[in-house]
């Protein structure tokens, strides 16, 4: 399972923030090396062919003042000073998905990615949107969903800790915890007049993959919860079942699907999109050659009319496949604007087991639309209200059925 997963490059809906490492053994280096000369302070941006004067001797001056003047000298931890400096570099990029993680954070993050879909917590994906900690999506059947957490909720406090200055990874650590323990999230929501406290008892979280059923005798309703490594195998059985039924049309429900593996989304898109067509464009910036991910062309669903459901919890891989189906198949998107997680992260581990997770590219739809930040705007916007939730009504799904029945 793990070996299979490592073939995939993660299109994370799980939040992280990164940095670049610039010094090793800086304390001893400062003591043993001569004072920096003017030439030592010039940083050359080789990509742009420009030089920028940066006086790095300031770093050593500040460190020296700490050593000389800090009252509790026994509390000076040089490794923590190094980690703090590196983290500051990452934060200066102001990209919520670029983050430097110390060894213990790296271990925790890798466990969350490689557990095969099982961990202990409340069951939500979170990210930064508009500078605020935001729920990307509550996962199906989890304590968070049962407690009433919704996609788009802004998390103001975790227990008694304000989220204003928290890194994403710090917020994840505070929300996660052992089964049976409680966490209180203070959230704001557009439909609420004032912030609301929601108590959630943590549990073992097992992420579901997908389900399908036949609606109105000829519509295959396919709900994908997450683009996990084992989804392609399960999707094949759905294809087989749908083809043996009377299905002639498809509703693909990607609501509250926070993403997953890029390669998996390309494989799923290949059932709907002709062979060789571009499913997603990887833009590396700086006029580098764009990467183009193309359909494998599995044909079975290529002639089925398709409607796609999206909402604020549709992110990353979900946005890739929704954008491709609209651009290539002219599929109608129904629901609410998607989250806007259209970037690619790369993870590099260092010799002390710390790591840098850094944004290296952005996703574009086949027509060149940048998914980042803005997300995808549906062709037909329908909001699920609090009354809809309480009455178990789904006007978005009902609209999709109506459109397909009128074809």
Residue pairs with C-beta under 8 A, 6 or more apart in sequence:
1 116
1 229
1 230
2 114
2 116
4 229
5 113
5 114
5 116
5 229
5 261
7 263
8 229
8 261
8 262
8 263
8 264
9 261
9 262
9 263
9 344
9 346
10 113
10 260
10 261
10 262
10 345
10 347
11 227
11 259
11 260
11 261
11 262
11 265
11 316
11 317
11 320
11 344
11 363
12 97
12 259
12 316
12 341
12 345
13 125
13 127
13 136
13 137
13 258
13 259
13 260
13 315
13 316
13 317
13 339
13 341
14 109
14 112
14 113
14 125
14 172
14 258
15 96
15 97
15 125
15 126
15 127
15 128
15 168
15 169
15 171
15 172
16 97
16 98
16 99
16 101
16 109
16 168
16 169
16 345
16 357
17 90
17 91
17 95
17 96
17 97
17 98
17 99
17 100
17 167
17 168
17 169
17 357
18 90
18 93
18 95
18 97
18 98
18 99
18 100
18 101
18 345
18 356
18 357
18 358
18 359
19 86
19 87
19 88
19 89
19 90
19 91
19 93
19 98
19 99
19 100
19 356
19 358
20 86
20 89
20 90
20 100
20 356
20 358
21 86
21 100
21 350
21 356
22 85
22 86
22 89
23 29
23 59
23 82
23 85
24 82
26 59
26 60
26 63
26 78
26 82
26 85
27 63
27 78
27 81
30 60
30 63
30 64
35 57
36 56
36 57
36 60
40 56
40 57
41 53
41 54
41 55
41 56
41 57
42 51
42 52
42 53
42 54
43 51
43 52
43 53
43 54
44 50
44 51
44 52
45 51
45 52
47 286
59 85
63 81
66 76
66 81
67 73
67 76
70 76
83 100
83 102
83 354
86 100
87 99
87 100
87 167
89 100
90 98
90 99
90 100
90 356
90 358
91 167
95 343
95 359
96 127
96 128
96 168
97 127
97 341
97 343
97 345
97 357
97 359
98 345
98 357
98 358
98 359
99 167
99 168
99 169
99 356
99 357
100 354
100 355
100 356
100 357
101 109
101 169
101 354
101 355
101 356
101 357
102 354
103 352
103 353
103 354
105 169
105 173
105 354
106 349
106 353
106 354
106 355
107 353
108 173
109 169
109 355
109 357
111 119
112 119
112 172
117 206
117 207
117 209
117 226
117 228
118 204
118 205
118 206
118 207
119 176
119 204
119 205
120 176
120 177
120 178
120 179
120 202
120 203
120 204
120 205
121 175
121 176
121 177
121 202
121 203
121 205
122 142
122 143
122 144
122 147
122 149
122 175
122 176
122 183
122 200
122 202
122 203
122 205
123 138
123 139
123 141
123 142
123 143
123 144
123 145
123 203
123 205
124 135
124 136
124 137
124 138
124 139
124 142
124 144
124 149
124 175
125 135
125 136
125 137
125 139
125 258
125 259
125 313
125 315
126 133
126 134
126 135
126 136
126 155
126 168
126 171
126 172
126 175
127 133
127 134
127 136
127 168
127 315
127 339
127 341
128 134
128 168
129 339
129 340
132 154
132 155
132 163
133 154
133 155
133 156
133 163
133 166
133 168
133 171
134 152
134 153
134 154
134 155
135 144
135 149
135 150
135 151
135 152
135 153
135 154
135 155
135 187
135 313
136 151
136 258
136 312
136 313
136 315
136 339
136 341
137 151
137 256
137 257
137 258
137 312
137 313
137 314
137 315
137 339
138 144
138 145
138 149
138 150
138 151
138 256
138 313
139 145
139 205
139 207
139 208
139 225
139 226
139 256
139 258
140 207
140 208
140 225
140 256
141 208
142 203
142 205
143 200
143 201
143 202
143 203
144 200
147 198
147 199
147 200
148 198
149 185
149 187
149 198
149 200
150 189
150 389
151 255
151 256
151 311
151 312
151 313
151 339
152 189
152 190
152 312
152 313
153 187
153 188
153 189
154 187
154 188
154 189
155 163
155 171
155 185
155 186
155 187
156 162
156 163
156 186
156 187
156 188
156 195
157 163
157 184
157 185
157 186
158 166
158 171
158 174
158 175
158 183
158 184
158 185
158 186
159 174
159 183
159 184
161 174
163 171
166 174
174 183
175 183
175 185
176 202
177 183
177 202
178 202
179 202
179 203
179 204
180 201
180 202
180 203
181 201
181 202
182 199
182 200
182 201
182 202
183 199
183 200
183 202
184 197
184 198
184 199
184 200
185 197
185 198
185 200
186 195
186 196
186 197
186 198
187 195
187 196
187 198
188 195
188 196
189 196
191 385
191 386
207 225
207 226
207 228
208 225
208 226
209 224
209 225
209 226
209 228
209 230
209 231
209 234
210 222
210 223
210 224
210 225
210 231
210 234
210 235
210 238
211 222
211 223
212 220
212 221
212 222
212 223
212 238
212 241
212 242
213 220
213 221
214 220
214 221
214 242
214 245
214 246
214 247
215 221
215 251
215 401
216 401
216 405
217 246
218 246
218 247
218 248
218 249
219 247
219 248
219 249
219 250
219 251
219 401
219 404
219 405
220 238
220 242
220 245
220 247
220 249
220 250
220 251
220 304
221 250
221 251
221 253
221 397
222 238
222 242
222 250
222 251
222 252
222 253
223 253
224 231
224 252
224 253
224 254
224 257
224 268
224 318
225 256
225 257
226 257
226 258
226 259
226 260
227 257
227 259
227 260
227 261
227 264
227 265
227 268
227 317
227 318
228 260
228 261
228 264
229 261
229 264
231 260
231 264
231 267
231 268
232 264
232 267
232 268
235 267
235 268
235 271
239 271
239 300
239 301
242 250
242 301
243 300
247 304
248 304
248 305
249 304
249 305
249 306
249 307
249 404
249 407
250 272
250 301
250 304
250 305
250 306
250 307
251 306
251 307
251 308
251 309
251 397
251 400
251 401
251 404
252 306
252 307
252 308
252 309
252 321
252 325
252 331
253 308
253 309
253 397
254 308
254 309
254 310
254 314
254 318
254 321
254 322
255 309
255 310
255 311
255 313
255 314
255 335
255 396
256 311
256 313
256 314
257 313
257 314
257 315
257 317
257 318
258 313
258 314
258 315
258 316
258 318
258 339
258 341
259 265
259 315
259 316
259 317
259 318
259 319
259 341
260 316
260 317
261 317
262 280
262 293
262 317
262 320
262 344
264 317
265 279
265 280
265 317
265 318
265 320
265 321
266 279
266 280
266 293
266 294
266 295
266 296
267 296
268 321
269 279
269 295
269 320
269 321
269 324
269 325
270 279
270 295
270 296
270 297
270 298
271 298
271 299
271 300
271 301
271 302
272 301
272 302
272 304
272 306
272 325
272 329
273 279
273 295
273 297
273 302
273 324
273 325
273 328
273 329
274 295
274 297
274 302
274 328
275 294
275 295
275 296
275 297
275 299
276 294
276 295
276 297
277 294
277 295
277 297
277 328
277 366
278 292
278 293
278 294
278 295
278 324
278 328
278 366
279 293
279 294
279 295
279 320
279 321
279 324
279 328
279 366
280 292
280 293
280 320
280 323
280 324
280 363
280 364
280 365
280 366
281 290
281 291
281 292
281 293
281 363
281 364
281 365
281 366
281 368
282 290
282 291
282 292
282 293
282 344
282 361
282 362
282 363
282 364
283 290
283 361
283 362
283 363
283 364
283 370
284 290
284 291
284 360
284 361
285 361
285 362
290 364
291 361
305 404
305 407
306 325
306 329
306 331
307 331
307 332
307 333
307 334
307 400
307 403
307 404
308 321
308 322
308 325
308 326
308 331
308 332
308 333
308 334
309 333
309 334
309 335
309 396
309 397
309 400
310 318
310 319
310 322
310 333
310 334
310 335
310 336
310 337
310 338
310 376
310 378
311 335
311 336
311 338
311 384
311 396
312 336
312 337
312 338
312 339
313 339
314 322
314 335
314 338
314 339
314 376
315 338
315 339
315 340
315 341
316 339
316 341
316 342
318 338
319 338
319 339
319 340
319 341
319 342
319 363
319 371
319 375
319 376
320 363
320 365
320 371
322 331
322 333
322 338
322 376
323 365
323 366
323 369
323 371
323 376
324 365
324 366
325 331
326 332
326 333
326 365
326 376
326 379
327 365
327 366
327 367
327 369
328 366
332 379
332 380
332 400
332 403
333 376
333 377
333 378
333 379
333 380
334 378
334 379
334 380
334 382
334 396
334 399
334 400
334 403
335 378
335 380
335 381
335 382
335 396
336 378
336 381
336 382
336 383
336 384
337 374
337 375
337 376
337 377
337 378
337 381
338 371
338 375
338 376
339 375
340 371
340 372
340 373
340 374
340 375
341 371
341 372
342 362
342 363
342 364
342 370
342 371
342 372
342 373
342 375
343 359
343 361
343 362
343 363
343 372
344 359
344 360
344 361
344 362
344 363
345 357
345 358
345 359
345 360
346 357
346 358
346 360
347 355
347 356
347 357
348 355
348 356
348 358
349 355
350 356
362 370
362 371
362 372
363 370
363 371
363 372
364 370
364 371
365 371
365 376
369 376
380 399
380 403
382 395
382 396
382 399
384 394
384 395
384 396
387 393
388 394
388 395
